């Protein structure tokens, strides 16, 4: 128990370097309390700590998917979005239904992460969502949707392409050149 207390103390109030060193050693943990604490670091102030937490969760070969899936409903946008990406990088196809729910999240960052995760997981069941989000209010969400559509070889109508091209964004135009048209 003393070891757990030390881990929690470092993750809560340790220096950045201490947190990173500790997170590097936790990729094999199956302790649910520690896994939860690692997930909380996906919202750390320091990007290196967030990255190390992400890596630790992706590399963890234990059955932690239920803990990760539970965190898709976190009040914190970074935890929702980055957890979706962790699940995708772990190839957790069982999380697709929960990740689909995030595609309608109020935060554009979470929507973009969800779409990226669904694309990575080759979630063809999300085809209509990808097509719908091509016209999202956020440019990154639109790009993520377009990338998923290209990767999954989903066809887009010429009229939809006409709507998208109005964007005048060079990256969108480049992606559109790769789209399968119907």
N, CA and C of each residue as an Amber inpcrd file, in Angstrom:
protein
   546
   0.8200000  -1.1940000   0.0000000   0.0000000   0.0000000   0.0000000
   0.8670000   1.2630000   0.0000000   2.0230000   1.1840000   0.6440000
   2.9150000   2.3260000   0.6960000   3.3650000   2.7060000  -0.7140000
   3.6040000   1.7010000  -1.5700000   4.0160000   1.9400000  -2.9440000
   2.9300000   2.6950000  -3.7100000   1.6740000   2.3010000  -3.5080000
   0.5500000   2.9720000  -4.1590000   0.4690000   4.4290000  -3.7160000
   0.6440000   4.6640000  -2.4400000   0.6080000   6.0380000  -1.9290000
   1.7110000   6.8870000  -2.5440000   2.8890000   6.3060000  -2.7040000
   4.0220000   7.0250000  -3.3090000   3.7110000   7.3580000  -4.7760000
   3.1660000   6.3820000  -5.4940000   2.7940000   6.5990000  -6.9010000
   1.7840000   7.7420000  -7.0100000   0.7550000   7.6920000  -6.1750000
  -0.2850000   8.7240000  -6.2150000   0.2860000  10.0950000  -5.8610000
   1.1830000  10.1490000  -4.8890000   1.7840000  11.4240000  -4.4900000
   2.5810000  12.0240000  -5.6490000   3.3840000  11.1990000  -6.3130000
   4.1990000  11.6970000  -7.4300000   3.2940000  12.1620000  -8.5760000
   2.2910000  11.3680000  -8.9220000   1.4130000  11.7460000 -10.0270000
   0.6190000  13.0070000  -9.7070000   0.2630000  13.1800000  -8.4470000
  -0.5070000  14.3720000  -8.0560000   0.3400000  15.6250000  -7.9520000
   1.5230000  15.5080000  -7.3530000   2.2560000  16.7400000  -7.0550000
   3.7470000  16.6760000  -7.3520000   4.1730000  15.6520000  -8.0690000
   5.5920000  15.5290000  -8.3870000   6.0230000  16.5050000  -9.4660000
   7.3260000  16.6090000  -9.6200000   7.8880000  17.4220000 -10.7040000
   7.6190000  16.7030000 -12.0280000   7.6560000  17.4480000 -13.0990000
   7.3810000  16.9060000 -14.4290000   8.2630000  15.6880000 -14.7150000
   9.5620000  15.8150000 -14.4340000  10.4990000  14.7230000 -14.7120000
  10.1500000  13.4760000 -13.8950000   9.7420000  13.6900000 -12.6350000
   9.3560000  12.5610000 -11.7800000   8.1210000  11.8580000 -12.3400000
   7.1390000  12.6460000 -12.7690000   5.9120000  12.0720000 -13.3330000
   6.2400000  11.2470000 -14.5720000   7.0720000  11.8020000 -15.4420000
   7.4230000  11.1040000 -16.6860000   8.1650000   9.8040000 -16.3770000
   9.1550000   9.8550000 -15.4770000   9.8980000   8.6380000 -15.1090000
   8.9580000   7.5800000 -14.5400000   8.0390000   8.0150000 -13.6900000
   7.0980000   7.0750000 -13.0890000   6.1600000   6.4890000 -14.1450000
   5.6100000   7.3320000 -14.9960000   4.6870000   6.8540000 -16.0360000
   5.3610000   5.8410000 -16.9590000   6.6640000   6.0410000 -17.2050000
   7.4090000   5.0900000 -18.0440000   7.4430000   3.6900000 -17.4320000
   7.2840000   3.6090000 -16.1110000   7.3520000   2.3110000 -15.4320000
   5.9770000   1.6780000 -15.2190000   4.9180000   2.3910000 -15.5440000
   3.5700000   1.9170000 -15.2080000   2.8160000   1.2580000 -16.3600000
   3.4940000   1.0290000 -17.4820000   2.7970000   0.4720000 -18.6370000
   2.3320000  -0.9670000 -18.4390000   2.7750000  -1.6180000 -17.3740000
   2.3730000  -3.0100000 -17.1300000   1.3720000  -3.1450000 -15.9890000
   0.9610000  -2.0330000 -15.4140000   0.0850000  -2.1230000 -14.2430000
  -1.3160000  -2.6050000 -14.6230000  -1.8950000  -3.3750000 -13.7300000
  -3.2950000  -3.7620000 -13.9140000  -4.1120000  -3.2980000 -12.7100000
  -3.4960000  -2.4620000 -11.8710000  -4.1780000  -1.8940000 -10.7090000
  -5.1460000  -0.8140000 -11.2090000  -6.4640000  -1.0270000 -11.0510000
  -7.4470000  -0.0710000 -11.5750000  -7.2630000   1.3530000 -11.0470000
  -6.8570000   1.4720000  -9.7980000  -6.6650000   2.8080000  -9.2260000
  -5.5040000   3.5360000  -9.9070000  -4.4400000   2.8050000 -10.1960000
  -3.2920000   3.4130000 -10.8830000  -3.6550000   3.7270000 -12.3310000
  -4.3740000   2.8200000 -12.9880000  -4.8040000   3.0720000 -14.3690000
  -5.6510000   4.3430000 -14.4170000  -6.5650000   4.5000000 -13.4800000
  -7.3840000   5.7270000 -13.4070000  -6.5010000   6.9670000 -13.2540000
  -5.4780000   6.8620000 -12.4260000  -4.5760000   7.9950000 -12.2150000
  -3.7820000   8.3140000 -13.4880000  -3.3930000   7.2880000 -14.2160000
  -2.6930000   7.5170000 -15.4910000  -3.6320000   8.2430000 -16.4500000
  -4.8830000   7.7970000 -16.5130000  -5.8680000   8.4420000 -17.3920000
  -6.0290000   9.9140000 -17.0320000  -6.0240000  10.2320000 -15.7450000
  -6.1350000  11.6330000 -15.3210000  -4.9770000  12.4740000 -15.8500000
  -3.8230000  11.8520000 -16.0760000  -2.6610000  12.5900000 -16.5940000
  -2.8370000  12.9590000 -18.0680000  -3.8560000  12.4280000 -18.7220000
  -4.1430000  12.8490000 -20.1070000  -4.5810000  14.3120000 -20.1400000
  -4.8380000  14.8740000 -18.9560000  -5.1930000  16.2930000 -18.8440000
  -4.1390000  17.0700000 -18.0590000  -2.9380000  16.5510000 -17.9610000
  -1.8770000  17.2450000 -17.2410000  -1.5420000  18.5510000 -17.9490000
  -1.0440000  19.5250000 -17.2050000  -0.6520000  20.8070000 -17.7880000
   0.5130000  20.6670000 -18.7650000   1.3620000  19.6700000 -18.5330000
   2.5530000  19.5000000 -19.3520000   2.3020000  18.4890000 -20.4780000
   2.6000000  18.8820000 -21.6920000   2.3520000  18.0230000 -22.8620000
   3.1910000  16.7440000 -22.8120000   4.3960000  16.8010000 -22.2250000
   5.2400000  15.6020000 -22.1410000   4.6290000  14.5830000 -21.1770000
   4.0330000  15.0690000 -20.1090000   3.3710000  14.1710000 -19.1610000
   2.1530000  13.5460000 -19.8350000   1.3820000  14.3730000 -20.5520000
   0.2140000  13.8330000 -21.2780000   0.6540000  12.7700000 -22.2720000
   1.7320000  13.0290000 -22.9910000   2.2430000  12.0710000 -23.9750000
   2.6970000  10.7720000 -23.3390000   3.3640000  10.8680000 -22.2090000
   3.8360000   9.6640000 -21.5230000   2.6690000   8.8610000 -20.9650000
   1.6400000   9.5630000 -20.4650000   0.4370000   8.8690000 -19.9770000
  -0.2260000   8.1320000 -21.1440000  -0.3320000   8.7980000 -22.2800000
  -0.9130000   8.2020000 -23.4810000  -0.1530000   6.9230000 -23.8440000
   1.1800000   7.0380000 -23.9080000   2.0250000   5.8910000 -24.2470000
   1.8470000   4.7500000 -23.2650000   1.8440000   5.0730000 -21.9970000
   1.7020000   4.0560000 -20.9540000   0.3900000   3.2840000 -21.1210000
  -0.6720000   3.9940000 -21.4650000  -1.9790000   3.3440000 -21.6400000
  -2.0230000   2.5070000 -22.9190000  -1.4510000   3.0220000 -23.9870000
  -1.4490000   2.2790000 -25.2570000  -0.6130000   1.0040000 -25.1340000
   0.5230000   1.1070000 -24.4770000   1.4310000  -0.0390000 -24.3680000
   1.0120000  -1.0670000 -23.3240000   0.0940000  -0.7030000 -22.4640000
  -0.3570000  -1.6090000 -21.4020000  -1.0940000  -2.7950000 -22.0320000
  -0.5600000  -3.9950000 -21.8420000  -1.1450000  -5.1910000 -22.4540000
  -2.2010000  -5.8520000 -21.5800000  -2.4710000  -5.2790000 -20.4280000
  -3.5000000  -5.8220000 -19.5410000  -4.8860000  -5.4500000 -20.0540000
  -5.8790000  -6.1080000 -19.5170000  -7.2690000  -5.8410000 -19.8940000
  -7.7450000  -4.6070000 -19.1230000  -7.5230000  -3.4460000 -19.7290000
  -7.9230000  -2.1840000 -19.1010000  -8.9860000  -1.4550000 -19.9270000
  -9.5030000  -2.1210000 -20.9560000 -10.4350000  -1.4320000 -21.8630000
 -11.6940000  -0.9430000 -21.1510000 -12.2010000  -1.6930000 -20.1780000
 -13.4100000  -1.2370000 -19.4790000 -13.1690000   0.0570000 -18.7210000
 -11.9880000   0.1900000 -18.1300000 -11.6430000   1.4330000 -17.4230000
 -11.5410000   2.5740000 -18.4250000 -10.9060000   2.3130000 -19.5610000
 -10.7680000   3.3440000 -20.5960000 -12.1400000   3.7510000 -21.1310000
 -12.9760000   2.7790000 -21.4440000 -14.3100000   3.0620000 -21.9960000
 -15.1270000   3.8910000 -21.0070000 -15.0190000   3.5690000 -19.7330000
 -15.7510000   4.3300000 -18.7060000 -15.3470000   5.8080000 -18.7380000
 -14.0930000   6.0820000 -19.0580000 -13.5940000   7.4580000 -19.0760000
 -13.9960000   8.2420000 -20.3220000 -14.6410000   7.5810000 -21.2810000
 -15.1690000   8.3080000 -22.4430000 -16.3080000   9.2390000 -22.0330000
 -16.8390000   9.0560000 -20.8450000 -17.9150000   9.9280000 -20.3540000
 -17.4080000  10.9350000 -19.3270000 -16.1060000  11.0780000 -19.2190000
 -15.5170000  12.0280000 -18.2740000 -16.0420000  13.4370000 -18.5430000
 -16.0920000  14.2430000 -17.5150000 -16.4780000  15.6540000 -17.6690000
 -15.3690000  16.4340000 -18.3740000 -14.1750000  15.8830000 -18.4100000
 -13.0190000  16.5700000 -18.9720000 -12.8540000  16.2540000 -20.4590000
 -12.8050000  17.2830000 -21.2840000 -12.7140000  17.0880000 -22.7400000
 -11.4290000  16.3790000 -23.1530000 -10.2980000  16.7070000 -22.5250000
  -9.0420000  16.0440000 -22.8890000  -9.0910000  14.5620000 -22.5780000
  -9.6690000  14.2190000 -21.4430000  -9.7630000  12.8030000 -21.0770000
 -10.6870000  12.0720000 -22.0510000 -11.8300000  12.6790000 -22.4120000
 -12.7380000  12.0350000 -23.3840000 -12.0370000  11.8380000 -24.7260000
 -11.4500000  12.8940000 -25.2460000 -10.8330000  12.8270000 -26.5770000
  -9.6270000  11.9150000 -26.6360000  -8.7040000  12.0900000 -25.6990000
  -7.4750000  11.2990000 -25.7400000  -7.7290000   9.8310000 -25.3940000
  -8.7190000   9.5700000 -24.5470000  -9.0490000   8.1790000 -24.2440000
  -9.5880000   7.4700000 -25.4870000 -10.3600000   8.1810000 -26.2930000
 -10.8400000   7.5950000 -27.5540000  -9.6490000   7.2120000 -28.4380000
  -8.6450000   8.0810000 -28.4880000  -7.4590000   7.7890000 -29.3020000
  -6.6330000   6.6420000 -28.7100000  -6.5610000   6.5720000 -27.3850000
  -5.8680000   5.4450000 -26.7460000  -6.5540000   4.1420000 -27.1410000
  -7.8780000   4.1250000 -27.0280000  -8.6350000   2.9110000 -27.3870000
  -8.3950000   2.5300000 -28.8480000  -8.3630000   3.5110000 -29.7230000
  -8.1110000   3.2300000 -31.1410000  -6.7160000   2.6500000 -31.3370000
  -5.7210000   3.2460000 -30.6820000  -4.3530000   2.7510000 -30.8120000
  -4.1700000   1.3670000 -30.2050000  -5.0520000   0.9880000 -29.2920000
  -5.0410000  -0.3620000 -28.7180000  -5.8890000  -1.3150000 -29.5630000
  -6.4680000  -0.7910000 -30.6540000  -7.3410000  -1.5610000 -31.5430000
  -8.5180000  -2.1860000 -30.7990000  -9.1080000  -1.4260000 -29.9070000
 -10.2420000  -1.8760000 -29.0920000 -11.5520000  -1.6430000 -29.8590000
 -11.8350000  -2.5110000 -30.8030000 -13.0470000  -2.3720000 -31.6230000
 -14.3200000  -2.4330000 -30.7800000 -14.2500000  -3.0730000 -29.6240000
 -15.4180000  -3.1480000 -28.7450000 -15.8370000  -1.7710000 -28.2200000
 -14.9820000  -0.7760000 -28.3650000 -15.2870000   0.5830000 -27.8950000
 -15.9860000   1.4240000 -28.9610000 -16.1350000   0.9020000 -30.1740000
 -16.7150000   1.6900000 -31.2740000 -18.0620000   2.3140000 -30.9080000
 -19.0230000   1.5770000 -30.3310000 -20.3130000   2.2150000 -30.0210000
 -20.1870000   3.4150000 -29.0750000 -19.3040000   3.3120000 -28.0930000
 -19.1190000   4.4320000 -27.1600000 -18.3840000   5.5960000 -27.8210000
 -17.4360000   5.2930000 -28.6910000 -16.6970000   6.3510000 -29.3860000
 -17.6280000   7.0700000 -30.3590000 -18.5440000   6.3420000 -30.9810000
 -19.5190000   6.9640000 -31.8900000 -20.2960000   8.0620000 -31.1650000
 -20.6330000   7.8210000 -29.9050000 -21.3630000   8.8430000 -29.1300000
 -20.5700000  10.1430000 -29.0250000 -19.2400000  10.0320000 -28.9790000
 -18.3980000  11.2250000 -28.8590000 -18.3630000  12.0440000 -30.1490000
 -18.7790000  11.4550000 -31.2540000 -18.7880000  12.1820000 -32.5230000
 -19.7870000  13.3370000 -32.4920000 -20.6770000  13.3300000 -31.5180000
 -21.6470000  14.4220000 -31.3770000 -21.3380000  15.2820000 -30.1450000
 -20.1420000  15.1550000 -29.6030000 -19.7460000  15.9040000 -28.4060000
 -19.8130000  17.4040000 -28.6790000 -20.0760000  18.1640000 -27.6410000
 -20.1610000  19.6250000 -27.7820000 -18.8030000  20.2440000 -28.0820000
 -17.7150000  19.5730000 -27.7100000 -16.3680000  20.1000000 -27.9180000
 -15.7920000  19.5770000 -29.2340000 -15.3440000  20.4950000 -30.0820000
 -14.8280000  20.1010000 -31.3970000 -13.5840000  19.2190000 -31.2890000
 -12.7500000  19.4580000 -30.2970000 -11.5540000  18.6380000 -30.1180000
 -11.9390000  17.1860000 -29.8680000 -12.9790000  16.9680000 -29.0750000
 -13.4370000  15.6070000 -28.7760000 -14.0230000  14.9750000 -30.0330000
 -14.7990000  15.7510000 -30.8020000 -15.3650000  15.2240000 -32.0580000
 -14.2470000  14.8070000 -33.0070000 -13.2160000  15.6470000 -33.1420000
 -12.1050000  15.3290000 -34.0470000 -11.3770000  14.0640000 -33.5880000
 -11.1430000  13.9350000 -32.2840000 -10.4920000  12.7260000 -31.7580000
 -11.3590000  11.4940000 -32.0040000 -12.6540000  11.6270000 -31.7750000
 -13.5750000  10.5000000 -31.9660000 -13.5690000  10.0480000 -33.4280000
 -13.6380000  10.9950000 -34.3420000 -13.6430000  10.6560000 -35.7660000
 -12.3060000  10.0130000 -36.1530000 -11.2060000  10.5640000 -35.6550000
  -9.8940000   9.9670000 -35.9170000  -9.8190000   8.5450000 -35.3820000
 -10.3540000   8.3420000 -34.1800000 -10.3490000   7.0030000 -33.5680000
 -11.1980000   6.0360000 -34.3870000 -12.3760000   6.4810000 -34.7930000
 -13.2700000   5.6210000 -35.5800000 -12.6490000   5.2760000 -36.9310000
 -11.9850000   6.2420000 -37.5400000 -11.2930000   5.9780000 -38.8020000
 -10.1850000   4.9590000 -38.6180000  -9.4040000   5.1220000 -37.5550000
  -8.3130000   4.1880000 -37.2650000  -8.8480000   2.7790000 -37.0210000
  -9.9970000   2.7000000 -36.3680000 -10.6050000   1.3990000 -36.0730000
 -11.3770000   0.8340000 -37.2700000 -11.3460000   1.5640000 -38.3840000
 -12.0400000   1.1380000 -39.6160000 -13.5180000   0.8700000 -39.3480000
 -14.1420000   1.7810000 -38.6180000 -15.5380000   1.6340000 -38.1880000
 -16.4890000   2.0670000 -39.3070000 -16.7010000   1.1680000 -40.2530000
 -17.6190000   1.4810000 -41.3660000 -19.0330000   1.7440000 -40.8780000
 -19.3810000   1.2660000 -39.6820000 -20.7160000   1.5320000 -39.1280000
 -20.9130000   3.0240000 -38.8740000 -19.8320000   3.7930000 -38.8640000
 -19.9120000   5.2330000 -38.6230000 -19.9630000   6.0310000 -39.9330000
 -20.2060000   5.3510000 -41.0480000 -20.1980000   5.9990000 -42.3640000
 -21.0690000   7.2540000 -42.3960000 -22.2960000   7.1590000 -41.9150000
 -23.2100000   8.3140000 -41.9520000 -22.6970000   9.4680000 -41.0960000
 -22.0600000   9.1370000 -39.9920000 -21.4910000  10.1790000 -39.1210000
 -20.3420000  10.8770000 -39.8300000 -19.4720000  10.1010000 -40.4850000
 -18.3700000  10.7050000 -41.2380000 -18.9160000  11.6800000 -42.2770000
 -19.9350000  11.2330000 -43.0190000 -20.5160000  12.0710000 -44.0630000
 -21.1710000  13.3230000 -43.4720000 -21.8630000  13.1450000 -42.3620000
 -22.5290000  14.2760000 -41.7040000 -21.5140000  15.3080000 -41.2070000
 -20.4230000  14.8270000 -40.6400000 -19.4400000  15.7400000 -40.0530000
 -18.5260000  16.4040000 -41.0810000 -18.7040000  16.0680000 -42.3460000
 -17.9780000  16.7780000 -43.3980000 -18.3710000  18.2490000 -43.4150000
 -19.5310000  18.5540000 -42.8580000 -20.0110000  19.9360000 -42.8310000
 -20.0420000  20.4920000 -41.4010000 -19.2450000  19.9060000 -40.5060000
 -19.1680000  20.3670000 -39.1200000 -18.6810000  21.8210000 -39.0810000
 -18.9850000  22.5060000 -38.0140000 -18.5650000  23.9010000 -37.8690000
 -17.0510000  24.0370000 -37.6700000 -16.3640000  22.9500000 -37.3050000
 -14.9360000  22.9960000 -37.0200000 -14.1310000  22.3640000 -38.1510000
 -13.1120000  23.0710000 -38.6110000 -12.2840000  22.6180000 -39.7320000
 -11.5740000  21.2980000 -39.4290000 -11.0420000  21.1420000 -38.2260000
 -10.3330000  19.8970000 -37.8840000 -11.2660000  18.6920000 -37.8980000
 -12.5050000  18.8850000 -37.4700000 -13.4920000  17.7990000 -37.5060000
 -13.7730000  17.4260000 -38.9570000 -13.9220000  18.4330000 -39.8010000
 -14.1690000  18.1660000 -41.2300000 -12.9960000  17.4040000 -41.8500000
 -11.7710000  17.8080000 -41.5210000 -10.5890000  17.1260000 -42.0620000
 -10.5190000  15.6790000 -41.5670000 -10.7970000  15.4630000 -40.2850000
 -10.7790000  14.1040000 -39.7320000 -11.8190000  13.2290000 -40.4210000
 -12.9970000  13.7930000 -40.6680000 -14.0540000  13.0410000 -41.3530000
 -13.6340000  12.6880000 -42.7720000 -13.0810000  13.6480000 -43.4560000
 -12.6480000  13.4180000 -44.8320000 -11.5430000  12.3630000 -44.8920000
 -10.6080000  12.4160000 -43.9500000  -9.5320000  11.4230000 -43.8950000
 -10.1180000  10.0230000 -43.6510000 -11.0710000   9.9050000 -42.7380000
 -11.6970000   8.6000000 -42.4680000 -12.4270000   8.0950000 -43.7090000
 -13.1120000   8.9750000 -44.3990000 -13.8450000   8.6090000 -45.6170000
 -12.8890000   8.0780000 -46.6870000 -11.7560000   8.7410000 -46.8210000
 -10.7520000   8.3100000 -47.8030000 -10.1840000   6.9450000 -47.3980000
  -9.7890000   6.8270000 -46.1220000  -9.1860000   5.5750000 -45.6440000
 -10.1400000   4.3890000 -45.7660000 -11.4410000   4.6400000 -45.5480000
 -12.4280000   3.5590000 -45.5960000 -13.0560000   3.4090000 -46.9850000
 -12.5770000   4.2270000 -47.9240000 -13.0570000   4.1890000 -49.3110000
 -14.5730000   4.3530000 -49.3940000 -15.0660000   5.3120000 -48.6460000
 -16.4920000   5.6460000 -48.6770000 -16.6970000   6.6620000 -49.7940000
 -17.7110000   6.4400000 -50.5940000 -17.9890000   7.3460000 -51.7160000
 -18.7390000   8.5790000 -51.2430000 -18.4680000   9.7010000 -51.9320000
 -19.1410000  10.9740000 -51.6340000 -19.7730000  11.4780000 -52.9260000
 -20.9690000  12.0070000 -52.8130000 -21.6570000  12.5490000 -53.9960000
 -20.9750000  13.8370000 -54.4550000 -21.1270000  14.1260000 -55.7260000
 -20.5590000  15.3560000 -56.2900000 -21.1460000  16.5900000 -55.6190000
 -22.4350000  16.5370000 -55.2580000 -23.0480000  17.7050000 -54.6080000
 -22.4140000  17.9410000 -53.2300000 -22.1200000  16.8640000 -52.5010000
 -21.4730000  16.9940000 -51.1880000 -20.0650000  17.5570000 -51.3740000
 -19.3610000  17.0890000 -52.4010000 -18.0170000  17.6090000 -52.6900000
 -18.0940000  19.0960000 -52.9980000 -19.1320000  19.4940000 -53.7360000
 -19.3320000  20.9120000 -54.0480000 -19.4940000  21.7540000 -52.7900000
 -20.2070000  21.2210000 -51.8140000 -20.3910000  21.9380000 -50.5450000
 -19.0680000  22.0560000 -49.7860000 -18.3000000  20.9810000 -49.8070000
 -17.0470000  20.9380000 -49.0470000 -16.0020000  21.8630000 -49.6720000
 -15.9500000  21.9020000 -50.9910000 -14.9000000  22.6520000 -51.6830000
 -15.0330000  24.1630000 -51.4640000 -16.2150000  24.6000000 -51.0550000
 -16.4180000  26.0220000 -50.7620000 -15.4850000  26.4990000 -49.6590000
 -14.9500000  25.5780000 -48.9030000 -14.0770000  25.8750000 -47.7650000
 -12.8340000  26.6520000 -48.1690000 -12.3200000  26.3810000 -49.3640000
 -11.0950000  27.0180000 -49.8640000  -9.8910000  26.7560000 -48.9460000
  -9.8540000  25.5730000 -48.3530000  -8.7280000  25.1830000 -47.5100000
  -7.8270000  24.2620000 -48.3290000  -6.5250000  24.5910000 -48.4540000
  -5.6330000  23.7760000 -49.2860000  -5.5670000  22.3020000 -48.8490000
  -5.5940000  22.0550000 -47.5520000  -5.5220000  20.6640000 -47.0680000
  -6.7970000  19.8990000 -47.4320000  -7.9450000  20.5690000 -47.3040000
  -9.2270000  19.9450000 -47.6840000  -9.2210000  19.6560000 -49.1870000
  -8.7580000  20.6110000 -49.9780000  -8.7150000  20.4210000 -51.4360000
  -7.8100000  19.2440000 -51.8060000  -6.6820000  19.1250000 -51.1240000
  -5.7580000  18.0090000 -51.3830000  -6.4310000  16.6810000 -51.0210000
  -7.1070000  16.6400000 -49.8800000  -7.7990000  15.4160000 -49.4640000
  -8.9180000  15.0670000 -50.4450000  -9.6290000  16.0800000 -50.9190000
 -10.7430000  15.8290000 -51.8470000 -10.2710000  15.1660000 -53.1360000
  -9.0260000  15.4230000 -53.5270000  -8.5040000  14.7980000 -54.7400000
  -8.3690000  13.2810000 -54.5850000  -8.4110000  12.7960000 -53.3350000
  -8.2700000  11.3610000 -53.0640000  -9.6190000  10.6690000 -52.8300000
 -10.6820000  11.4430000 -52.8860000 -12.0130000  10.9020000 -52.5630000
 -12.5660000  10.0730000 -53.7000000 -13.2430000   9.0090000 -53.3210000
 -13.9690000   8.1540000 -54.2730000 -15.3270000   8.8230000 -54.5350000
 -15.5570000   9.2070000 -55.7760000 -16.7760000   9.9610000 -56.1140000
 -17.8760000   9.0350000 -56.6430000 -19.1230000   9.4260000 -56.3610000
 -20.2620000   8.6740000 -56.9330000 -21.1100000   9.6200000 -57.7660000
